[in-house]
Protein backbone atom coordinates (compact mmCIF):
# COMPACT_ATOMS: atom_id res chain seq x y z
CA UNK A 1 0.00 0.00 0.00
CA UNK A 2 1.50 3.35 -1.06
CA UNK A 3 1.60 6.12 1.48
CA UNK A 4 -0.15 9.26 0.40
CA UNK A 5 1.06 12.74 1.16
CA UNK A 6 -1.63 15.04 2.41
CA UNK A 7 -1.27 18.57 1.12
CA UNK A 8 -2.52 21.32 3.38
CA UNK A 9 -3.71 24.43 1.61
CA UNK A 10 -2.03 27.61 2.71
CA UNK A 11 -4.33 29.96 4.59
CA UNK A 12 -5.50 32.94 2.58
CA UNK A 13 -3.37 36.04 2.98
CA UNK A 14 -4.75 38.47 5.49
CA UNK A 15 -6.36 41.53 3.95
CA UNK A 16 -4.75 44.86 4.82
CA UNK A 17 -6.61 47.00 7.35
CA UNK A 18 -7.43 49.78 4.89
CA UNK A 19 -9.04 52.01 7.52
CA UNK A 20 -5.91 51.92 9.67
CA UNK A 21 -3.68 52.45 6.63
CA UNK A 22 -5.74 55.41 5.48
CA UNK A 23 -5.67 56.99 8.94
CA UNK A 24 -1.89 56.64 9.01
CA UNK A 25 -1.57 58.09 5.51
CA UNK A 26 -3.80 61.00 6.45
CA UNK A 27 -1.58 61.73 9.45
CA UNK A 28 1.47 61.54 7.19
CA UNK A 29 0.15 64.09 4.70
CA UNK A 30 -1.02 66.34 7.55
CA UNK A 31 2.49 66.35 9.05
CA UNK A 32 5.14 68.85 8.07
CA UNK A 33 3.67 71.48 5.74
CA UNK A 34 3.06 70.09 2.27
CA UNK A 35 1.87 73.49 1.03
CA UNK A 36 5.48 74.71 1.03
CA UNK A 37 6.36 71.90 -1.39
CA UNK A 38 3.03 72.02 -3.19
CA UNK A 39 3.29 75.60 -4.40
CA UNK A 40 6.49 74.75 -6.29
CA UNK A 41 4.50 72.23 -8.37
CA UNK A 42 2.02 74.78 -9.75
CA UNK A 43 3.29 74.39 -13.31
CA UNK A 44 2.10 70.75 -13.29
CA UNK A 45 -1.46 71.89 -12.54
CA UNK A 46 -1.32 74.42 -15.37
CA UNK A 47 -0.04 71.82 -17.84
CA UNK A 48 -2.73 69.34 -16.76
CA UNK A 49 -5.52 71.91 -17.12
CA UNK A 50 -4.35 72.56 -20.67
CA UNK A 51 -4.04 68.86 -21.49
CA UNK A 52 -7.56 68.21 -20.15
CA UNK A 53 -8.84 71.21 -22.14
CA UNK A 54 -10.52 72.87 -19.15
CA UNK A 55 -12.95 75.46 -20.50
CA UNK A 56 -14.71 78.49 -19.07
CA UNK A 57 -18.02 77.63 -17.42
CA UNK A 58 -17.26 73.92 -16.94
CA UNK A 59 -17.71 72.23 -13.57
CA UNK A 60 -14.34 70.90 -12.41
CA UNK A 61 -13.49 68.66 -9.44
CA UNK A 62 -9.96 68.54 -8.03
CA UNK A 63 -9.45 65.23 -6.18
CA UNK A 64 -6.82 64.95 -3.42
CA UNK A 65 -6.10 68.57 -4.27
CA UNK A 66 -3.52 69.30 -1.59
CA UNK A 67 -3.13 73.06 -1.48
CA UNK A 68 -4.79 73.52 -4.84
CA UNK A 69 -2.48 73.58 -7.84
CA UNK A 70 -4.96 72.04 -10.29
CA UNK A 71 -7.74 73.94 -8.47
CA UNK A 72 -6.13 77.30 -9.22
CA UNK A 73 -5.25 76.30 -12.77
CA UNK A 74 -8.89 75.45 -13.50
CA UNK A 75 -10.15 78.60 -11.77
CA UNK A 76 -7.81 80.71 -13.92
CA UNK A 77 -9.63 79.26 -16.91
CA UNK A 78 -12.96 80.55 -15.49
CA UNK A 79 -14.26 77.09 -14.57
CA UNK A 80 -16.55 76.43 -11.57
CA UNK A 81 -14.18 74.51 -9.29
CA UNK A 82 -14.72 72.24 -6.29
CA UNK A 83 -11.47 71.42 -4.47
CA UNK A 84 -11.32 68.34 -2.22
CA UNK A 85 -8.84 66.63 0.07
CA UNK A 86 -9.00 64.56 3.25
CA UNK A 87 -6.55 66.88 5.05
CA UNK A 88 -8.50 70.00 6.10
CA UNK A 89 -5.35 72.05 6.74
CA UNK A 90 -4.28 71.67 3.11
CA UNK A 91 -7.69 72.84 1.88
CA UNK A 92 -7.35 75.89 4.13
CA UNK A 93 -4.02 76.71 2.43
CA UNK A 94 -5.69 76.30 -0.95
CA UNK A 95 -8.53 78.59 0.11
CA UNK A 96 -6.05 81.30 1.11
CA UNK A 97 -4.43 81.08 -2.34
CA UNK A 98 -7.82 81.22 -4.09
CA UNK A 99 -8.96 84.25 -2.09
CA UNK A 100 -5.69 86.03 -2.82
CA UNK A 101 -6.39 85.69 -6.53
CA UNK A 102 -10.07 86.55 -6.23
CA UNK A 103 -11.44 83.13 -7.18
CA UNK A 104 -14.76 81.79 -5.90
CA UNK A 105 -13.82 78.13 -5.32
CA UNK A 106 -15.75 75.58 -3.25
CA UNK A 107 -13.51 73.72 -0.79
CA UNK A 108 -14.81 70.48 0.70
CA UNK A 109 -13.24 67.74 2.81
CA UNK A 110 -13.62 64.47 0.91
CA UNK A 111 -12.02 61.04 0.60
CA UNK A 112 -10.86 60.23 -2.95
CA UNK A 113 -12.11 56.67 -2.46
CA UNK A 114 -15.63 57.80 -1.51
CA UNK A 115 -16.49 61.10 -3.18
CA UNK A 116 -19.66 62.80 -1.80
CA UNK A 117 -21.02 63.88 -5.19
CA UNK A 118 -23.78 62.75 -7.52
CA UNK A 119 -23.15 60.68 -10.63
CA UNK A 120 -22.00 62.67 -13.67
CA UNK A 121 -21.87 65.92 -11.66
CA UNK A 122 -18.69 67.26 -13.28
CA UNK A 123 -17.36 67.98 -16.75
CA UNK A 124 -13.74 67.48 -15.71
CA UNK A 125 -12.00 65.72 -12.81
CA UNK A 126 -8.34 66.49 -12.06
CA UNK A 127 -5.74 65.11 -9.65
CA UNK A 128 -2.07 66.05 -9.45
CA UNK A 129 0.06 63.59 -7.45
CA UNK A 130 -2.96 62.93 -5.23
CA UNK A 131 -5.23 60.03 -6.18
CA UNK A 132 -2.13 57.91 -6.85
CA UNK A 133 -1.43 57.67 -3.10
CA UNK A 134 -4.77 56.10 -2.14
CA UNK A 135 -4.46 52.57 -0.70
CA UNK A 136 -7.10 50.91 -2.94
CA UNK A 137 -6.33 51.94 -6.52
CA UNK A 138 -9.59 50.80 -8.08
CA UNK A 139 -11.77 52.84 -5.71
CA UNK A 140 -10.65 56.38 -6.64
CA UNK A 141 -10.64 55.39 -10.32
CA UNK A 142 -14.22 54.16 -10.04
CA UNK A 143 -15.25 57.26 -8.12
CA UNK A 144 -13.70 59.66 -10.63
CA UNK A 145 -15.39 57.81 -13.48
CA UNK A 146 -18.69 57.90 -11.60
CA UNK A 147 -18.75 61.64 -10.94
CA UNK A 148 -17.63 62.77 -14.41
CA UNK A 149 -20.24 63.05 -17.15
CA UNK A 150 -20.24 60.92 -20.29
CA UNK A 151 -17.85 62.57 -22.71
CA UNK A 152 -16.11 64.37 -19.82
CA UNK A 153 -12.42 64.22 -19.06
CA UNK A 154 -10.27 62.95 -16.21
CA UNK A 155 -6.80 64.49 -16.00
CA UNK A 156 -4.06 62.98 -13.83
CA UNK A 157 -0.42 63.71 -13.06
CA UNK A 158 1.33 60.67 -11.52
CA UNK A 159 4.98 60.12 -10.66
CA UNK A 160 6.53 57.23 -12.63
CA UNK A 161 8.43 54.34 -11.04
CA UNK A 162 11.53 55.14 -13.10
CA UNK A 163 11.59 58.86 -12.30
CA UNK A 164 13.34 60.58 -9.42
CA UNK A 165 10.34 60.53 -7.02
CA UNK A 166 9.67 56.88 -7.86
CA UNK A 167 13.28 56.09 -6.97
CA UNK A 168 13.07 58.22 -3.84
CA UNK A 169 10.17 56.15 -2.53
CA UNK A 170 12.17 52.98 -3.17
CA UNK A 171 15.00 54.41 -1.05
CA UNK A 172 12.61 55.40 1.74
CA UNK A 173 11.00 51.94 1.57
CA UNK A 174 14.35 50.36 2.49
CA UNK A 175 14.26 52.20 5.81
CA UNK A 176 10.52 52.40 6.54
CA UNK A 177 8.60 49.56 4.94
CA UNK A 178 5.26 50.45 3.32
CA UNK A 179 2.13 48.66 4.61
CA UNK A 180 2.02 45.02 3.54
CA UNK A 181 -0.39 44.06 0.78
CA UNK A 182 -0.63 47.45 -0.91
CA UNK A 183 0.14 48.14 -4.54
CA UNK A 184 2.83 50.71 -5.20
CA UNK A 185 1.54 54.27 -5.82
CA UNK A 186 4.05 54.48 -8.67
CA UNK A 187 1.93 52.03 -10.69
CA UNK A 188 -0.26 55.06 -11.45
CA UNK A 189 2.70 56.33 -13.46
CA UNK A 190 2.52 53.41 -15.90
CA UNK A 191 0.36 53.23 -19.00
CA UNK A 192 -0.85 49.61 -18.48
CA UNK A 193 -2.12 50.44 -14.98
CA UNK A 194 -4.07 53.42 -16.31
CA UNK A 195 -5.68 51.19 -18.93
CA UNK A 196 -6.48 48.57 -16.28
CA UNK A 197 -8.12 51.15 -13.98
CA UNK A 198 -9.97 53.29 -16.52
CA UNK A 199 -10.08 51.39 -19.80
CA UNK A 200 -13.46 49.71 -19.34
CA UNK A 201 -15.25 53.09 -19.40
CA UNK A 202 -12.85 55.10 -21.54
CA UNK A 203 -13.39 56.29 -25.09
CA UNK A 204 -9.76 57.45 -25.14
CA UNK A 205 -6.71 57.38 -22.86
CA UNK A 206 -3.75 59.61 -23.68
CA UNK A 207 -0.52 59.27 -21.71
CA UNK A 208 2.45 61.61 -22.08
CA UNK A 209 5.67 61.34 -20.10
CA UNK A 210 6.79 64.74 -18.82
CA UNK A 211 9.29 66.13 -16.34
CA UNK A 212 8.99 68.48 -13.40
CA UNK A 213 12.26 70.14 -12.35
CA UNK A 214 12.98 70.37 -8.64
CA UNK A 215 15.04 73.55 -8.25
CA UNK A 216 16.89 74.05 -4.96
CA UNK A 217 20.15 75.58 -3.72
CA UNK A 218 21.82 72.22 -3.24
CA UNK A 219 21.15 68.58 -2.41
CA UNK A 220 21.41 69.37 1.31
CA UNK A 221 18.89 72.21 0.86
CA UNK A 222 16.42 69.82 -0.85
CA UNK A 223 16.86 67.22 1.91
CA UNK A 224 16.27 69.81 4.63
CA UNK A 225 13.12 71.21 3.00
CA UNK A 226 11.63 67.75 2.34
CA UNK A 227 12.65 66.48 5.76
CA UNK A 228 10.87 69.39 7.41
CA UNK A 229 7.80 69.77 5.21
CA UNK A 230 7.03 66.77 2.95
CA UNK A 231 4.90 64.26 4.87
CA UNK A 232 6.43 60.97 3.64
CA UNK A 233 10.06 62.06 4.18
CA UNK A 234 9.17 63.95 7.37
CA UNK A 235 7.58 60.84 8.88
CA UNK A 236 10.33 58.52 7.58
CA UNK A 237 13.09 60.48 9.30
CA UNK A 238 11.03 60.77 12.49
CA UNK A 239 10.66 56.97 12.63
CA UNK A 240 14.43 56.30 12.59
CA UNK A 241 17.19 56.52 15.15
CA UNK A 242 20.08 58.91 14.58
CA UNK A 243 22.29 56.42 12.74
CA UNK A 244 19.54 55.36 10.37
CA UNK A 245 18.57 58.98 9.79
CA UNK A 246 22.13 59.73 8.74
CA UNK A 247 22.19 56.71 6.42
CA UNK A 248 18.89 57.71 4.81
CA UNK A 249 20.12 61.28 4.33
CA UNK A 250 23.27 60.00 2.62
CA UNK A 251 21.27 57.79 0.25
CA UNK A 252 18.84 60.56 -0.67
CA UNK A 253 21.72 63.01 -1.18
CA UNK A 254 23.46 60.52 -3.45
CA UNK A 255 20.27 60.04 -5.46
CA UNK A 256 19.85 63.81 -5.82
CA UNK A 257 23.42 64.28 -6.95
CA UNK A 258 23.08 61.49 -9.50
CA UNK A 259 20.09 63.27 -11.06
CA UNK A 260 21.34 66.85 -10.73
CA UNK A 261 21.75 68.49 -14.15
CA UNK A 262 22.92 71.86 -12.81
CA UNK A 263 26.50 70.95 -11.99
CA UNK A 264 27.93 72.38 -8.77
CA UNK A 265 26.20 75.76 -8.99
CA UNK A 266 22.81 74.63 -7.67
CA UNK A 267 20.36 71.72 -7.81
CA UNK A 268 18.06 71.00 -10.75
CA UNK A 269 16.60 67.48 -10.66
CA UNK A 270 14.17 66.48 -13.44
CA UNK A 271 11.51 64.10 -12.12
CA UNK A 272 9.46 62.14 -14.63
CA UNK A 273 5.70 61.96 -14.32
CA UNK A 274 2.88 60.61 -16.46
CA UNK A 275 0.29 63.12 -17.65
CA UNK A 276 -2.91 61.23 -18.35
CA UNK A 277 -6.15 62.37 -19.95
CA UNK A 278 -9.08 59.92 -20.00
CA UNK A 279 -12.22 60.68 -22.00
CA UNK A 280 -15.21 58.86 -20.53
CA UNK A 281 -17.50 57.08 -22.98
C-alpha positions in Angstrom: 0.0 0.0 0.0 1.5 3.4 -1.1 1.6 6.1 1.5 -0.2 9.3 0.4 1.1 12.7 1.2 -1.6 15.0 2.4 -1.3 18.6 1.1 -2.5 21.3 3.4 -3.7 24.4 1.6 -2.0 27.6 2.7 -4.3 30.0 4.6 -5.5 32.9 2.6 -3.4 36.0 3.0 -4.8 38.5 5.5 -6.4 41.5 3.9 -4.8 44.9 4.8 -6.6 47.0 7.3 -7.4 49.8 4.9 -9.0 52.0 7.5 -5.9 51.9 9.7 -3.7 52.4 6.6 -5.7 55.4 5.5 -5.7 57.0 8.9 -1.9 56.6 9.0 -1.6 58.1 5.5 -3.8 61.0 6.5 -1.6 61.7 9.4 1.5 61.5 7.2 0.2 64.1 4.7 -1.0 66.3 7.5 2.5 66.3 9.0 5.1 68.8 8.1 3.7 71.5 5.7 3.1 70.1 2.3 1.9 73.5 1.0 5.5 74.7 1.0 6.4 71.9 -1.4 3.0 72.0 -3.2 3.3 75.6 -4.4 6.5 74.8 -6.3 4.5 72.2 -8.4 2.0 74.8 -9.7 3.3 74.4 -13.3 2.1 70.8 -13.3 -1.5 71.9 -12.5 -1.3 74.4 -15.4 0.0 71.8 -17.8 -2.7 69.3 -16.8 -5.5 71.9 -17.1 -4.4 72.6 -20.7 -4.0 68.9 -21.5 -7.6 68.2 -20.2 -8.8 71.2 -22.1 -10.5 72.9 -19.1 -13.0 75.5 -20.5 -14.7 78.5 -19.1 -18.0 77.6 -17.4 -17.3 73.9 -16.9 -17.7 72.2 -13.6 -14.3 70.9 -12.4 -13.5 68.7 -9.4 -10.0 68.5 -8.0 -9.5 65.2 -6.2 -6.8 64.9 -3.4 -6.1 68.6 -4.3 -3.5 69.3 -1.6 -3.1 73.1 -1.5 -4.8 73.5 -4.8 -2.5 73.6 -7.8 -5.0 72.0 -10.3 -7.7 73.9 -8.5 -6.1 77.3 -9.2 -5.2 76.3 -12.8 -8.9 75.4 -13.5 -10.1 78.6 -11.8 -7.8 80.7 -13.9 -9.6 79.3 -16.9 -13.0 80.6 -15.5 -14.3 77.1 -14.6 -16.5 76.4 -11.6 -14.2 74.5 -9.3 -14.7 72.2 -6.3 -11.5 71.4 -4.5 -11.3 68.3 -2.2 -8.8 66.6 0.1 -9.0 64.6 3.2 -6.5 66.9 5.0 -8.5 70.0 6.1 -5.4 72.1 6.7 -4.3 71.7 3.1 -7.7 72.8 1.9 -7.3 75.9 4.1 -4.0 76.7 2.4 -5.7 76.3 -1.0 -8.5 78.6 0.1 -6.1 81.3 1.1 -4.4 81.1 -2.3 -7.8 81.2 -4.1 -9.0 84.2 -2.1 -5.7 86.0 -2.8 -6.4 85.7 -6.5 -10.1 86.5 -6.2 -11.4 83.1 -7.2 -14.8 81.8 -5.9 -13.8 78.1 -5.3 -15.7 75.6 -3.2 -13.5 73.7 -0.8 -14.8 70.5 0.7 -13.2 67.7 2.8 -13.6 64.5 0.9 -12.0 61.0 0.6 -10.9 60.2 -3.0 -12.1 56.7 -2.5 -15.6 57.8 -1.5 -16.5 61.1 -3.2 -19.7 62.8 -1.8 -21.0 63.9 -5.2 -23.8 62.8 -7.5 -23.2 60.7 -10.6 -22.0 62.7 -13.7 -21.9 65.9 -11.7 -18.7 67.3 -13.3 -17.4 68.0 -16.8 -13.7 67.5 -15.7 -12.0 65.7 -12.8 -8.3 66.5 -12.1 -5.7 65.1 -9.6 -2.1 66.0 -9.5 0.1 63.6 -7.5 -3.0 62.9 -5.2 -5.2 60.0 -6.2 -2.1 57.9 -6.9 -1.4 57.7 -3.1 -4.8 56.1 -2.1 -4.5 52.6 -0.7 -7.1 50.9 -2.9 -6.3 51.9 -6.5 -9.6 50.8 -8.1 -11.8 52.8 -5.7 -10.6 56.4 -6.6 -10.6 55.4 -10.3 -14.2 54.2 -10.0 -15.2 57.3 -8.1 -13.7 59.7 -10.6 -15.4 57.8 -13.5 -18.7 57.9 -11.6 -18.8 61.6 -10.9 -17.6 62.8 -14.4 -20.2 63.0 -17.2 -20.2 60.9 -20.3 -17.8 62.6 -22.7 -16.1 64.4 -19.8 -12.4 64.2 -19.1 -10.3 63.0 -16.2 -6.8 64.5 -16.0 -4.1 63.0 -13.8 -0.4 63.7 -13.1 1.3 60.7 -11.5 5.0 60.1 -10.7 6.5 57.2 -12.6 8.4 54.3 -11.0 11.5 55.1 -13.1 11.6 58.9 -12.3 13.3 60.6 -9.4 10.3 60.5 -7.0 9.7 56.9 -7.9 13.3 56.1 -7.0 13.1 58.2 -3.8 10.2 56.1 -2.5 12.2 53.0 -3.2 15.0 54.4 -1.0 12.6 55.4 1.7 11.0 51.9 1.6 14.4 50.4 2.5 14.3 52.2 5.8 10.5 52.4 6.5 8.6 49.6 4.9 5.3 50.4 3.3 2.1 48.7 4.6 2.0 45.0 3.5 -0.4 44.1 0.8 -0.6 47.4 -0.9 0.1 48.1 -4.5 2.8 50.7 -5.2 1.5 54.3 -5.8 4.1 54.5 -8.7 1.9 52.0 -10.7 -0.3 55.1 -11.4 2.7 56.3 -13.5 2.5 53.4 -15.9 0.4 53.2 -19.0 -0.8 49.6 -18.5 -2.1 50.4 -15.0 -4.1 53.4 -16.3 -5.7 51.2 -18.9 -6.5 48.6 -16.3 -8.1 51.1 -14.0 -10.0 53.3 -16.5 -10.1 51.4 -19.8 -13.5 49.7 -19.3 -15.3 53.1 -19.4 -12.8 55.1 -21.5 -13.4 56.3 -25.1 -9.8 57.4 -25.1 -6.7 57.4 -22.9 -3.7 59.6 -23.7 -0.5 59.3 -21.7 2.5 61.6 -22.1 5.7 61.3 -20.1 6.8 64.7 -18.8 9.3 66.1 -16.3 9.0 68.5 -13.4 12.3 70.1 -12.4 13.0 70.4 -8.6 15.0 73.6 -8.2 16.9 74.1 -5.0 20.1 75.6 -3.7 21.8 72.2 -3.2 21.2 68.6 -2.4 21.4 69.4 1.3 18.9 72.2 0.9 16.4 69.8 -0.8 16.9 67.2 1.9 16.3 69.8 4.6 13.1 71.2 3.0 11.6 67.7 2.3 12.7 66.5 5.8 10.9 69.4 7.4 7.8 69.8 5.2 7.0 66.8 2.9 4.9 64.3 4.9 6.4 61.0 3.6 10.1 62.1 4.2 9.2 64.0 7.4 7.6 60.8 8.9 10.3 58.5 7.6 13.1 60.5 9.3 11.0 60.8 12.5 10.7 57.0 12.6 14.4 56.3 12.6 17.2 56.5 15.2 20.1 58.9 14.6 22.3 56.4 12.7 19.5 55.4 10.4 18.6 59.0 9.8 22.1 59.7 8.7 22.2 56.7 6.4 18.9 57.7 4.8 20.1 61.3 4.3 23.3 60.0 2.6 21.3 57.8 0.3 18.8 60.6 -0.7 21.7 63.0 -1.2 23.5 60.5 -3.4 20.3 60.0 -5.5 19.9 63.8 -5.8 23.4 64.3 -7.0 23.1 61.5 -9.5 20.1 63.3 -11.1 21.3 66.8 -10.7 21.8 68.5 -14.2 22.9 71.9 -12.8 26.5 71.0 -12.0 27.9 72.4 -8.8 26.2 75.8 -9.0 22.8 74.6 -7.7 20.4 71.7 -7.8 18.1 71.0 -10.7 16.6 67.5 -10.7 14.2 66.5 -13.4 11.5 64.1 -12.1 9.5 62.1 -14.6 5.7 62.0 -14.3 2.9 60.6 -16.5 0.3 63.1 -17.6 -2.9 61.2 -18.3 -6.2 62.4 -20.0 -9.1 59.9 -20.0 -12.2 60.7 -22.0 -15.2 58.9 -20.5 -17.5 57.1 -23.0 
